[in-house]
Amino acid sequence: MKEQKPLAVLLTPVLPLPTGSGRALRAWDWLQTLSKDYRVHVFALERAANCSGIGKDYPAEGVWISADGRVSATRRRKLAGLMFPFLAPWFPSLAADWLGLPPWDTKLRELEACLARESVKHIVVFRLYMHNLGLAVSSRFPDATMSLDLDDFESYTRFSVAGSLARMRRFREAVREFACAIQYRFIERYMIGPYRTAYLASKEDFHILTTRLAKEVTYRPNRITIPEDFPRASSARVLTLLFVGVLNYPPNEEAVHFMVERLLPELRKKLPRPWRLSIVGRGASAELSELMRGHEEVEFIDNADSLKEWYEAAHIVLVPLHAGGGTKFKALEGFAHRRPIVSTGHGMRGLGALADTHFLPAETVETFALAIKRLADDRALADRIADAGWQLCYDNYRIE
């Protein structure tokens, strides 16, 4: 009789899926990895409407969705936490978006009842703000090894997002994000955790993180499924530029403003060939949607079911990011779909990509427009950049 695999539990704020947000993709990579050696149960703080991707071949033995169980600090506690951020390591529930579950949560009880007669060997807590849930589950299975996937260096990411909000003149939100970043910096550095290993997505981050959360901090890169035999960019007369992102995330909002308000006028002067800018993403505010739909060169695709057709139509992928944390899935997706990328240095952080080899670098409106024109005018250059980016992704960031 074949020996049964041991059990593992993956605790995540989103349902692991091979499509969707960066968090969903990274959680999917964890699920794929765990399922090789364990029977996996996924506990996700997710809305039922976002769970349509669960099919018969989903690589988990059990999936537990608890949209109604999510709780966070009261307004008074949040205010106290922002005023006294140094308290966060001892009272993390004061952090502005720290998550927890009430003890009466039915899905958590169902999970515990299901696994009560078995021994859970590994618990993976995906994202720092899920820590309280990790403690709750580990108290039922004290012999399990615990891992914490920080993904981003949370405090650095929040400082960066605060800068993005400030540049968009959303100063109240920027101050709140800055204060939250300070809270997380204290938590990362001083809170004592039960984890054997903590993981970060960027090499640039894990070298500088000093923490008592885990015995060791290491590097687990963002990875992606590479489509098989994806076609090269077509020779269509209309040049298509592509940007993909969740549009209620401030760094992506800032990127859209940069492209629509500043880059478009420059491209009108520099590109004689007909062109269009396709922006694919969900969560755009009414104001941002109106901005995108107010320009005839801009094609806004809200909440596309699949990105495949948009990458097939694209000639050049744009990553004009100046904020955010970790490594960028939009860059990996561009590489994986064999499209040349024009990106800021920040958009390529942590990936080991070389400027003028794997992507064309640009930081300003003028350099973005010139890089796009170079690729539009030189098909051999575009193919060389696309091939080098694809190879980098295949060698280092591929889910096998």
NUSELO-273719 format. One line per 5 residues: their letters; for each residue z, y, x of C-alpha. Coordinates in Angstrom, 1 decimal. Each point is the difference from the previous one (the first is absolute). Example, Ala and Ser with C-alpha at 12.3 -4.5 7.8 and 13.67 -1.06 7.14 Angstrom:
2
as = 7.8 -4.5 12.3 ~ -0.7 3.4 1.4
// end
This chain:
400
mkeqk = 0.0 0.0 0.0 ~ -1.0 3.4 1.4 ~ 3.0 2.2 0.9 ~ 0.3 3.0 -2.2 ~ -0.2 3.4 1.6
plavl = 3.2 2.1 0.1 ~ 0.5 3.1 -2.2 ~ -0.5 3.7 0.8 ~ 0.4 3.1 -2.2 ~ -2.1 3.1 0.4
ltpvl = 1.7 3.2 -1.5 ~ -2.5 2.8 -0.5 ~ -0.5 3.2 -1.9 ~ -3.6 -1.0 -0.9 ~ -1.8 -3.2 -0.9
plptg = -1.7 -1.5 3.1 ~ -3.8 0.2 -0.6 ~ -3.1 -0.1 2.2 ~ -1.2 3.2 -1.6 ~ 1.7 3.3 -0.9
sgral = 2.4 2.2 1.9 ~ 1.0 -0.4 3.7 ~ 3.4 -1.3 -1.1 ~ -1.6 -2.7 -2.2 ~ -2.3 -1.0 2.9
rawdw = 2.8 -0.3 2.5 ~ 2.2 -1.9 -2.5 ~ -3.0 -2.3 -0.5 ~ -0.2 -0.7 3.7 ~ 3.7 -0.9 -0.1
lqtls = -0.6 -2.4 -2.9 ~ -2.9 -1.6 1.8 ~ 2.0 -0.5 3.2 ~ 3.1 -1.3 -1.8 ~ -1.9 -2.4 -2.2
kdyrv = -1.2 -2.0 3.1 ~ 3.5 -1.2 0.7 ~ 2.0 0.6 -3.2 ~ -0.1 -0.2 -3.7 ~ 0.2 3.6 -0.9
hvfal = 1.6 1.8 -2.9 ~ -1.0 3.7 -0.4 ~ 2.4 2.4 -1.6 ~ -1.8 3.3 -0.7 ~ 1.1 3.3 -1.5
eraan = -3.3 0.5 -1.7 ~ -1.5 0.9 -3.4 ~ -1.4 -2.8 -2.0 ~ -3.3 1.9 -0.4 ~ -0.5 -0.3 3.8
csgig = 0.3 -3.8 0.1 ~ -3.4 -1.0 -1.2 ~ -0.9 -1.4 3.5 ~ 2.2 -3.1 -0.4 ~ -2.3 -3.0 -0.4
kdypa = 0.5 -3.7 0.2 ~ -0.7 0.1 3.7 ~ 2.6 2.7 0.7 ~ 1.9 -1.3 3.1 ~ 3.5 0.2 -1.4
egvwi = 2.0 -2.6 -1.7 ~ 1.7 2.6 -2.2 ~ -0.5 3.7 -0.8 ~ 2.8 2.1 -1.5 ~ -0.9 3.4 -1.4
sadgr = 2.8 2.5 -0.7 ~ -1.4 3.3 -1.1 ~ 3.0 0.8 -2.2 ~ 2.6 -0.9 2.6 ~ -0.7 2.8 2.5
vsatr = 2.7 2.6 0.3 ~ 0.6 3.0 2.3 ~ 2.6 2.6 0.6 ~ 1.0 2.5 -2.6 ~ -1.1 3.6 0.4
rrkla = 3.5 1.0 1.1 ~ 0.2 -2.8 2.6 ~ -3.5 0.9 1.3 ~ 1.1 3.6 0.4 ~ 3.1 -1.0 1.9
glmfp = -2.2 -2.2 2.2 ~ -2.4 2.8 0.8 ~ 2.9 2.4 0.8 ~ 1.9 -2.6 2.2 ~ -2.8 -2.2 1.5
flapw = 2.4 -1.3 2.8 ~ 1.7 -2.1 -2.7 ~ -3.1 -2.1 -0.7 ~ 0.8 -2.9 2.4 ~ 3.3 -0.6 -1.9
fpsla = -1.2 1.0 -3.4 ~ -3.7 -0.8 0.0 ~ -0.2 0.2 -3.8 ~ 0.2 3.8 0.5 ~ -3.5 -0.1 1.5
adwlg = -2.5 1.6 -2.4 ~ -2.1 -3.1 -0.7 ~ 2.3 -2.8 1.1 ~ -0.5 -2.9 -2.4 ~ 2.4 -2.4 -1.5
lppwd = 0.4 -2.4 -2.9 ~ 2.8 -0.1 -2.6 ~ 2.0 -3.3 0.1 ~ -1.3 -0.9 -3.5 ~ -3.6 0.0 1.0
tklre = -1.4 -3.1 -1.8 ~ -2.9 -0.8 2.4 ~ 2.4 0.0 3.0 ~ 2.3 -2.4 -1.9 ~ -3.0 -2.2 -0.9
leacl = -1.1 -0.1 3.7 ~ 3.6 -1.0 1.1 ~ 0.2 -2.6 -2.7 ~ -3.4 -1.5 0.9 ~ 1.0 -0.3 3.7
aresv = 3.7 -0.8 -0.5 ~ -0.3 -3.7 1.0 ~ -2.2 0.6 3.0 ~ 0.5 1.6 3.4 ~ -1.9 3.2 0.7
khivv = -0.8 0.2 3.7 ~ -1.7 3.4 0.4 ~ 0.4 3.3 -1.9 ~ -2.5 2.8 0.8 ~ 0.9 3.5 -1.2
frlym = -3.1 2.1 -0.2 ~ 0.8 3.7 0.6 ~ 3.4 1.5 0.9 ~ 0.8 1.4 -3.4 ~ 0.1 -3.6 -1.4
hnlgl = 3.0 -0.7 2.3 ~ 2.6 -0.2 -2.9 ~ -2.1 -2.6 -1.8 ~ -0.2 -2.0 3.3 ~ 3.8 0.0 0.2
avssr = 0.3 -1.1 -3.6 ~ -2.3 -3.0 0.6 ~ 1.4 -0.9 3.4 ~ 3.5 -0.2 -1.4 ~ -1.2 -3.0 -2.1
fpdat = -1.7 -1.6 3.0 ~ 2.2 0.8 3.0 ~ -1.7 -2.5 2.3 ~ -3.5 1.7 -0.3 ~ -1.5 1.9 2.9
msldl = -0.7 3.6 -1.0 ~ -3.0 2.1 1.1 ~ -0.6 3.7 -0.8 ~ -3.5 1.3 -0.1 ~ 0.4 3.8 0.5
ddfes = -3.8 0.3 0.0 ~ 0.1 3.7 0.8 ~ 2.5 1.8 2.1 ~ 1.5 1.4 -3.2 ~ 1.5 3.2 1.4
ytrfs = -3.1 0.9 2.1 ~ -2.2 -0.6 -3.0 ~ 2.1 2.3 -2.2 ~ 0.1 2.8 2.5 ~ -3.8 -0.3 0.2
vagsl = -0.4 0.1 -3.8 ~ 2.3 3.0 -0.1 ~ -2.4 1.8 2.3 ~ -2.9 -1.0 -2.2 ~ 1.8 1.4 -3.1
armrr = 0.8 3.2 1.8 ~ -3.7 0.5 1.1 ~ -0.9 -0.3 -3.7 ~ 2.6 2.6 -0.8 ~ 2.2 -2.4 -2.0
freav = 3.1 1.3 1.7 ~ 2.7 -1.3 -2.4 ~ -1.4 -3.6 0.4 ~ -0.3 0.5 3.7 ~ 3.6 0.9 0.4
refac = 1.1 -2.9 -2.1 ~ -2.2 -2.4 2.0 ~ 1.4 1.5 3.3 ~ 3.6 -0.6 -1.2 ~ -0.9 -3.5 -1.0
aiqyr = -1.5 -0.6 3.4 ~ 3.3 1.0 1.6 ~ 1.9 -2.5 -2.2 ~ -2.3 -2.8 1.0 ~ 0.3 0.9 3.7
fiery = 3.8 -0.4 -0.3 ~ -0.5 -3.3 -1.9 ~ -2.5 -1.4 2.6 ~ 2.2 0.9 2.9 ~ 3.6 -0.7 -1.2
migpy = 0.1 -2.3 -3.0 ~ 1.0 -3.6 1.0 ~ -2.3 -2.6 -1.5 ~ -0.1 -3.9 -0.1 ~ -3.6 -0.4 1.1
rtayl = -1.1 -2.1 2.9 ~ -3.2 1.9 0.4 ~ -1.4 3.4 -1.2 ~ -3.8 0.5 0.0 ~ -2.1 3.2 0.3
asked = -3.7 0.3 -0.5 ~ -0.7 2.3 3.0 ~ 0.5 -0.6 3.7 ~ 0.6 3.7 0.3 ~ 3.1 -0.3 -2.3
fhilt = 1.8 -3.2 0.9 ~ 0.5 1.0 3.7 ~ 2.0 3.1 -1.0 ~ 2.1 -1.4 -2.9 ~ 3.7 -0.4 0.9
trlak = 1.8 -1.8 -2.8 ~ 3.0 -2.2 -0.9 ~ -1.8 -1.4 -3.1 ~ -1.4 -3.0 1.9 ~ 0.6 -1.9 3.3
evtyr = -3.6 0.8 1.1 ~ -2.8 2.3 -1.0 ~ -3.6 -1.2 0.5 ~ -3.6 0.7 -1.0 ~ -1.8 -1.5 -2.9
pnrit = -3.3 1.7 -0.4 ~ -1.6 0.8 -3.4 ~ -2.8 -2.6 -0.4 ~ -2.8 -0.4 -2.5 ~ -2.4 -2.6 -1.3
ipedf = -3.5 0.5 1.4 ~ -2.8 -0.5 -2.4 ~ -2.5 -2.6 1.1 ~ -3.6 1.0 0.7 ~ 0.5 3.6 -1.2
prass = -3.3 1.9 0.1 ~ -0.7 2.8 2.3 ~ -0.4 3.5 -1.4 ~ -3.3 0.4 -1.9 ~ -2.7 2.4 0.9
arvlt = 0.3 1.8 -3.3 ~ -1.3 3.6 0.0 ~ 3.3 1.4 -1.3 ~ 2.7 -0.1 2.7 ~ 3.3 -1.2 -1.5
llfvg = 3.4 1.0 1.5 ~ 3.0 -2.0 -1.2 ~ 3.7 0.8 -0.3 ~ 2.5 -2.6 -1.5 ~ 3.6 0.6 -0.7
vlnyp = 2.9 0.2 -2.5 ~ -0.4 3.6 -1.1 ~ 3.6 0.8 -1.0 ~ 1.1 -0.6 3.6 ~ 0.3 3.5 1.6
pneea = -1.9 -0.8 3.3 ~ -2.9 -1.3 -2.1 ~ 0.1 3.0 -2.3 ~ -0.1 2.3 3.0 ~ -3.0 -2.0 1.3
vhfmv = -1.8 0.6 -3.3 ~ 0.7 3.7 0.1 ~ -1.3 0.1 3.6 ~ -3.2 -1.8 -0.9 ~ -0.8 1.7 -3.3
erllp = 1.1 3.6 0.8 ~ -0.8 0.3 3.7 ~ -2.4 -2.8 1.2 ~ -2.5 0.1 -2.9 ~ -1.2 3.6 0.8
elrkk = -0.5 -1.0 3.7 ~ -1.9 -3.1 -1.0 ~ -2.3 2.0 -2.2 ~ -1.0 2.0 3.0 ~ -0.3 -2.9 2.5
lprpw = -1.5 -2.9 -2.0 ~ -3.7 0.5 -1.1 ~ -0.1 -3.5 -1.3 ~ 1.2 -0.5 -3.6 ~ 3.6 -1.2 0.0
rlsiv = 3.1 -0.7 -2.1 ~ 3.7 -0.5 0.5 ~ 1.5 -2.9 -1.9 ~ 3.8 0.2 -0.5 ~ 1.5 -3.2 -1.3
grgas = 3.7 -0.1 -1.1 ~ 2.5 -0.1 -2.7 ~ 2.9 2.3 -0.9 ~ -1.7 3.3 0.4 ~ 1.7 2.9 -1.8
aelse = -2.0 1.9 -2.7 ~ -0.3 2.9 2.5 ~ -1.4 -2.2 2.8 ~ -2.4 -1.8 -2.4 ~ -1.3 3.4 -1.2
lmrgh = -0.5 1.1 3.6 ~ -2.1 -3.1 0.9 ~ -2.0 0.1 -3.2 ~ -0.9 3.6 0.5 ~ -2.5 -0.7 2.8
eevef = -3.4 -1.6 -0.6 ~ 0.1 -1.7 3.4 ~ 3.3 -1.8 -0.7 ~ 0.2 -3.3 -1.9 ~ 3.5 -0.8 -1.1
idnad = 0.7 -3.6 -0.9 ~ 3.4 -0.4 -1.7 ~ 1.8 -3.3 0.5 ~ -3.0 -2.2 0.9 ~ 0.4 -3.7 -0.7
slkew = -1.6 -0.9 3.3 ~ -0.8 1.9 3.2 ~ -2.8 -2.3 1.0 ~ -2.8 1.9 -1.7 ~ 1.2 3.4 1.4
yeaah = 0.0 -1.3 3.5 ~ -3.4 -1.6 -0.5 ~ -1.3 3.4 -1.1 ~ 1.7 1.9 2.8 ~ -1.6 1.1 3.3
ivlvp = 3.1 1.7 1.6 ~ 3.7 -0.4 -0.7 ~ 2.2 3.1 0.3 ~ 3.7 -0.1 1.0 ~ 1.0 3.7 0.2
lhagg = 3.8 -0.7 0.0 ~ 2.6 2.2 1.7 ~ 3.1 -1.6 -1.4 ~ 1.5 -3.3 -1.0 ~ 1.5 -3.0 1.8
gtkfk = -0.8 -3.4 1.3 ~ -3.6 -1.0 0.5 ~ -2.6 0.9 -2.5 ~ -1.6 -2.7 -2.2 ~ -2.9 2.4 -0.9
alegf = -0.9 -0.1 3.7 ~ 0.2 -3.8 0.1 ~ -2.0 -0.3 -3.2 ~ -2.8 2.1 1.6 ~ 0.0 -2.2 3.1
ahrrp = 0.1 -3.2 -2.1 ~ -3.0 1.2 -2.1 ~ -2.0 0.9 3.2 ~ -0.3 3.7 -0.7 ~ 0.2 2.7 2.6
ivstg = 3.1 2.1 -0.3 ~ 0.7 3.7 0.7 ~ 3.7 0.5 0.3 ~ 2.8 2.2 1.3 ~ 2.2 -1.4 2.7
hgmrg = 2.8 -0.5 -2.5 ~ -2.3 -2.1 -2.2 ~ -0.4 -2.5 2.9 ~ 3.6 0.1 1.3 ~ 1.4 -3.4 0.9
lgala = -3.4 -1.8 -0.1 ~ -1.0 0.1 3.6 ~ -3.4 1.5 -1.1 ~ -1.9 1.9 2.7 ~ -1.7 3.3 -0.9
dthfl = -3.8 -0.1 0.3 ~ 0.2 -3.8 0.2 ~ 1.6 -1.2 -3.2 ~ -0.2 3.3 -1.9 ~ -1.1 3.6 0.4
paetv = 2.9 2.4 0.4 ~ 0.4 3.2 -2.0 ~ 2.9 2.3 -0.8 ~ -1.6 3.2 -1.4 ~ -2.6 0.7 -2.7
etfal = -2.6 0.8 2.7 ~ 0.6 -3.2 2.0 ~ -0.1 -2.2 -3.2 ~ -3.3 1.5 -1.0 ~ -1.5 -0.4 3.5
aikrl = 1.2 -3.7 0.2 ~ -1.4 -0.7 -3.5 ~ -3.3 1.6 1.0 ~ -0.2 -2.1 3.2 ~ 0.4 -3.2 -1.9
addra = -2.4 1.0 -2.7 ~ -2.7 0.9 2.6 ~ 0.5 -3.0 2.4 ~ -0.1 -3.4 -1.7 ~ 0.5 -1.8 3.3
ladri = 3.2 2.0 0.7 ~ 1.3 -0.7 -3.6 ~ -0.7 -3.8 0.5 ~ 1.7 0.0 3.4 ~ 3.1 1.7 -1.3
adagw = 0.1 -2.2 -3.1 ~ -0.4 -3.2 2.0 ~ 2.7 1.0 2.5 ~ 2.4 0.8 -2.8 ~ -0.7 -3.3 -1.7
qlcyd = 0.7 -1.9 3.2 ~ 3.3 1.8 0.6 ~ 1.1 -0.9 -3.5 ~ -1.2 -3.6 0.2 ~ 1.8 -0.5 3.3
nyrie = 3.3 1.6 -0.8 ~ 0.5 0.7 -3.8 ~ -1.6 -3.0 -1.8 ~ 1.9 -2.1 -2.5 ~ -1.2 -3.5 1.0
// end
